[in-house]
Amino acid sequence: MGLFNDPNRIPENYGLKTAGGLAVYFIAMQLIDKHHHVELRLFNLVILSVGIYYALKKFKNTHEHHMNYFRGLIVGVATSAIASVLFGAFLFIYMKINPSLLQSIQENEPMGHYLNEYMSAFIVALEGVFSGLLVTFVLMNYVDSDEVNDPAGESD
């Protein structure tokens, strides 16, 4: 079984896909010269939310339509952590290849002169992990999950 169809590797699968979506969006904003519009970063949250939602949906479909609430939290947070760390690594490499992005951040952001490639990538990854935690918590209240007291396969 490969990474993309193994029911036990859903966070890796959807984390990788979500990171790819974030990277494609970032490159698209660079190409159309809209990368300096901070408010467009909100679409990253939409991409992350979609990735987590589909990871939770896939988990439920591959586990006989049973999903424990806490297991769902783990799947969502792991998906967002993998996506965020991979996207942070992508940004780190991008800033090493294209130092003009870091220079622009350093010149235009209030605390920019304290930033380097390492801190910038770390901040993006950390922001993504905490955003994913919040998104997962919200989504778990909308996705049907098993009762906490019902073992999988024994509910009515």
Residue, then its C-alpha position, 0 to 999 in steps of 0.5 A: m500500500g502506498l502513501f496515498n491509499d493507506p488508511n493509516r497514513i491519512p495525515e501524511n497524505y493530506g498534509l502533503k497535498t495541503a502543503g502543495g496547495l499552499a505552495v502553489y498559491f504562494i507561487a501564484m501570488q508571487l507570479i501576479d505580484k500580489h505577495h505584498h497584500v497581507e490580507l490575501r494570506l487569509f486564503n491560506l486558512v481556507i486551503l488548510s481548512v479544506g485539507i483538514y476537512y477532507a482528511l477527516k472525511k477520508f478517515k471516517n470513510t476508511h474506518e467504517h464511518h466511525m470516528n472518535y472525537f479525539r482521534g479526529l482531533i489527532v488526525g486534523v492536527a497532525t494533517s495541519a502540522i505536516a502541511s505547515v512544517l512542509f510549507g515552512a520548509f518550502l518558504f525557507i528554501y524559497m527565501k534562500i534561493n530568492p533573497s529579495l523576498l526576505q529583504s522585502i519582509q525586512e524592509n516593510e514589516p515593523m519587526g522585519h529587521y529582526l527576521n532571517e530565513y530561519m525565523s520567518a520559516f519557523i513563524v509560518a510553520l508555527e502559525g500554521v500549526f496553531s491555525g490548524l488546531l483551531v480549524t480542527f476544533v471547529l470542524m470536529n464540531y460539525v463532522d459527525s463523530d462517535e459518542v465518547n463512551d461508544p467503542a467503535g462498532e458497538s453504537d446503535 
